[in-house]
């Protein structure tokens, strides 16, 4: 990952509608075209960071043009922000389908932690994007109101599960839901972000099914024991 920090201009507002009529890659399905661009750009930014990613390579891989990409997203930085928004939107939309309210508090917490572990393990590009944005000190994430709004339901879900547990007498009363969310994220994030270096240093095969399952169980149990009364 390229970790050089630049101070590019703020991303331009994303254009709406169809690309210019004289664009050789004009399409009758702009939504699909934008989705294809976002999918390829996600891999490009995740692998190379903002500084290392190349619009030329994204255009070639999607069989579009730089002009079309700039039309839809305004700039390279605008495309990067759109990739971040899409990444957060995907994980939050799946979280909303967990139906935690249908489960007892401890079971709901176990499902939430297990989902977070499974999703991050299956989507390492999401982890790399978050790492890249932290290198930029959250500069671009701060420019997106939609990302900040997308994360409100995530905290609300943790808070609802925790408060139900407190009311039922199974969770202790001194836990901050935001801190709990941070702890869940930290445990699951480290498992993906550091597994290669950690595995090499301590001579552990962290990618084996047995190791993956054992680590998942351990993280779920740690979080549950942390909040249990």
C-alpha positions as CSV (number, residue, x, y, z in Angstrom):
1,X,0.0,0.0,0.0
2,X,1.4,3.4,-0.9
3,X,1.4,5.4,2.3
4,X,2.5,8.8,1.1
5,X,0.1,11.5,2.3
6,X,-1.0,14.2,-0.2
7,X,-3.3,17.2,0.2
8,X,-5.5,17.0,-2.9
9,X,-8.3,19.3,-3.6
10,X,-11.7,18.5,-2.2
11,X,-13.7,16.0,-4.4
12,X,-16.0,17.5,-6.9
13,X,-19.8,16.8,-6.7
14,X,-20.7,13.7,-8.5
15,X,-22.5,14.3,-11.7
16,X,-26.0,13.0,-12.4
17,X,-27.6,11.7,-15.6
18,X,-25.9,10.4,-18.7
19,X,-22.4,11.0,-20.0
20,X,-21.8,13.5,-22.8
21,X,-23.4,12.4,-26.1
22,X,-20.0,12.4,-27.9
23,X,-18.3,10.2,-25.3
24,X,-17.2,7.0,-27.2
25,X,-18.1,4.9,-24.2
26,X,-21.6,6.3,-23.7
27,X,-24.0,3.8,-22.2
28,X,-27.7,3.4,-21.7
29,X,-27.2,2.0,-18.2
30,X,-25.3,4.7,-16.2
31,X,-26.1,3.0,-12.9
32,X,-24.5,-0.2,-13.9
33,X,-21.5,1.6,-15.4
34,X,-21.0,3.5,-12.1
35,X,-21.3,0.2,-10.1
36,X,-18.7,-1.4,-12.4
37,X,-16.3,1.6,-11.9
38,X,-16.8,1.5,-8.1
39,X,-16.1,-2.3,-8.0
40,X,-12.8,-1.9,-9.9
41,X,-11.8,1.3,-8.1
42,X,-12.4,-0.4,-4.7
43,X,-9.7,-3.0,-5.6
44,X,-7.4,-0.3,-7.0
45,X,-7.6,2.0,-4.0
46,X,-7.4,-0.9,-1.6
47,X,-4.3,-2.3,-3.2
48,X,-2.4,1.0,-3.9
49,X,-3.9,3.6,-1.7
50,X,-5.1,7.0,-2.9
51,X,-1.7,8.2,-4.1
52,X,-0.8,5.0,-6.0
53,X,-4.2,4.3,-7.7
54,X,-4.4,5.2,-11.4
55,X,-7.6,6.3,-13.2
56,X,-6.1,5.0,-16.4
57,X,-6.0,1.5,-15.1
58,X,-9.6,1.8,-13.7
59,X,-10.8,3.0,-17.0
60,X,-9.0,0.2,-18.9
61,X,-10.4,-2.5,-16.6
62,X,-13.9,-1.2,-16.9
63,X,-13.7,-0.6,-20.6
64,X,-14.7,3.0,-20.1
65,X,-12.8,6.2,-20.4
66,X,-11.1,8.7,-18.0
67,X,-13.6,11.2,-19.3
68,X,-16.6,9.1,-18.2
69,X,-15.1,8.5,-14.8
70,X,-14.5,12.2,-14.3
71,X,-18.0,12.9,-15.5
72,X,-19.6,10.6,-13.0
73,X,-17.3,11.3,-10.0
74,X,-15.7,14.6,-10.7
75,X,-12.1,13.7,-9.8
76,X,-9.9,11.0,-8.6
77,X,-10.6,12.1,-5.0
78,X,-14.3,12.2,-5.8
79,X,-14.1,8.6,-6.9
80,X,-12.2,7.6,-3.8
81,X,-14.9,9.2,-1.6
82,X,-17.5,7.4,-3.6
83,X,-15.7,4.1,-3.0
84,X,-15.5,4.8,0.8
85,X,-19.3,5.5,0.8
86,X,-20.1,2.4,-1.1
87,X,-17.9,0.3,1.2
88,X,-19.6,1.6,4.4
89,X,-23.1,1.4,2.7
90,X,-22.6,-2.4,2.0
91,X,-21.6,-3.4,5.5
92,X,-24.3,-1.3,7.2
93,X,-27.0,-2.6,4.8
94,X,-26.2,-6.2,5.8
95,X,-26.0,-5.3,9.5
96,X,-29.6,-4.0,9.2
97,X,-30.7,-7.4,8.1
98,X,-29.4,-9.3,11.2
99,X,-32.7,-8.8,13.0
100,X,-31.0,-8.5,16.4
101,X,-34.3,-7.4,18.0
102,X,-35.6,-10.9,17.5
103,X,-33.0,-12.4,19.7
104,X,-32.3,-12.4,23.4
105,X,-29.6,-9.7,24.3
106,X,-26.7,-12.1,24.7
107,X,-27.6,-14.0,21.6
108,X,-28.0,-10.8,19.7
109,X,-24.5,-9.6,20.8
110,X,-23.0,-12.9,19.8
111,X,-24.6,-12.6,16.3
112,X,-23.4,-9.0,15.9
113,X,-19.8,-9.8,16.9
114,X,-19.8,-13.0,14.7
115,X,-21.1,-11.0,11.8
116,X,-18.4,-8.3,12.2
117,X,-15.7,-11.0,12.3
118,X,-17.0,-12.9,9.3
119,X,-17.6,-9.8,7.2
120,X,-14.2,-8.2,7.8
121,X,-12.5,-11.5,7.1
122,X,-14.3,-12.0,3.9
123,X,-13.8,-8.3,2.8
124,X,-10.1,-7.4,3.3
125,X,-10.5,-4.6,0.8
126,X,-12.7,-2.9,3.3
127,X,-10.0,-3.1,5.9
128,X,-7.4,-1.8,3.5
129,X,-9.6,1.2,2.6
130,X,-10.1,2.0,6.2
131,X,-6.3,1.8,6.8
132,X,-5.7,4.1,3.8
133,X,-8.2,6.6,5.1
134,X,-6.5,6.6,8.5
135,X,-3.2,7.3,6.8
136,X,-5.0,10.4,5.5
137,X,-6.3,11.1,9.1
138,X,-9.9,10.8,8.0
139,X,-9.6,13.8,5.7
140,X,-11.9,12.4,3.0
141,X,-14.3,10.5,5.2
142,X,-14.9,13.9,6.9
143,X,-16.1,15.3,3.6
144,X,-18.9,12.7,3.3
145,X,-22.1,13.3,5.2
146,X,-23.5,10.1,4.0
147,X,-20.8,8.0,5.7
148,X,-21.3,9.7,9.0
149,X,-25.1,9.2,8.6
150,X,-24.6,5.5,7.7
151,X,-22.8,4.8,10.9
152,X,-25.5,6.2,13.2
153,X,-27.7,3.0,12.8
154,X,-24.6,0.9,13.6
155,X,-24.2,2.6,17.0
156,X,-28.0,2.5,17.5
157,X,-28.0,-1.2,17.0
158,X,-25.2,-1.8,19.6
159,X,-26.9,0.5,22.0
160,X,-30.3,-1.2,21.6
161,X,-28.8,-4.6,22.3
162,X,-26.8,-3.4,25.2
163,X,-29.7,-1.5,26.8
164,X,-32.0,-4.6,26.4
165,X,-29.3,-6.6,28.2
166,X,-29.1,-4.1,31.0
167,X,-32.9,-4.1,31.4
168,X,-33.0,-7.9,31.5
169,X,-30.3,-7.9,34.1
170,X,-27.7,-9.8,32.1
171,X,-25.3,-6.9,31.1
172,X,-23.6,-4.6,33.5
173,X,-24.6,-0.9,33.6
174,X,-21.2,0.9,33.1
175,X,-20.5,0.2,29.4
176,X,-20.5,3.0,26.8
177,X,-22.1,1.6,23.5
178,X,-19.7,3.6,21.4
179,X,-16.7,2.1,23.3
180,X,-18.3,-1.4,22.9
181,X,-18.6,-0.8,19.2
182,X,-15.0,0.3,19.1
183,X,-13.8,-2.8,21.0
184,X,-15.7,-5.1,18.6
185,X,-14.3,-3.4,15.6
186,X,-10.8,-3.4,17.0
187,X,-10.7,-7.1,17.7
188,X,-12.1,-8.1,14.3
189,X,-10.0,-5.4,12.4
190,X,-6.7,-6.6,13.9
191,X,-7.5,-10.2,12.9
192,X,-7.4,-9.1,9.2
193,X,-5.0,-6.2,9.2
194,X,-2.2,-7.9,11.1
195,X,-2.7,-11.5,10.5
196,X,0.2,-11.8,8.0
197,X,2.8,-10.1,10.2
198,X,1.4,-11.7,13.4
199,X,1.4,-15.1,11.8
200,X,5.0,-14.8,10.6
201,X,6.3,-13.5,13.9
202,X,4.7,-16.1,16.0
203,X,4.8,-19.0,13.5
204,X,1.0,-19.4,13.4
205,X,-1.1,-20.4,10.4
206,X,-3.9,-17.9,11.0
207,X,-5.6,-18.7,7.7
208,X,-6.4,-22.4,8.5
209,X,-10.1,-23.1,9.0
210,X,-9.3,-24.3,12.6
211,X,-7.5,-21.1,13.5
212,X,-10.2,-18.9,11.9
213,X,-12.9,-20.7,13.8
214,X,-11.0,-20.6,17.1
215,X,-10.3,-16.9,16.8
216,X,-13.9,-16.2,16.0
217,X,-15.1,-18.0,19.0
218,X,-12.5,-16.3,21.2
219,X,-13.5,-12.8,20.1
220,X,-17.2,-13.4,20.5
221,X,-16.6,-14.8,24.0
222,X,-14.3,-11.9,25.0
223,X,-16.9,-9.3,24.1
224,X,-19.8,-11.2,25.8
225,X,-17.8,-11.7,29.0
226,X,-16.8,-8.0,28.9
227,X,-20.4,-6.8,29.1
228,X,-21.9,-9.7,31.1
229,X,-23.1,-8.8,34.6
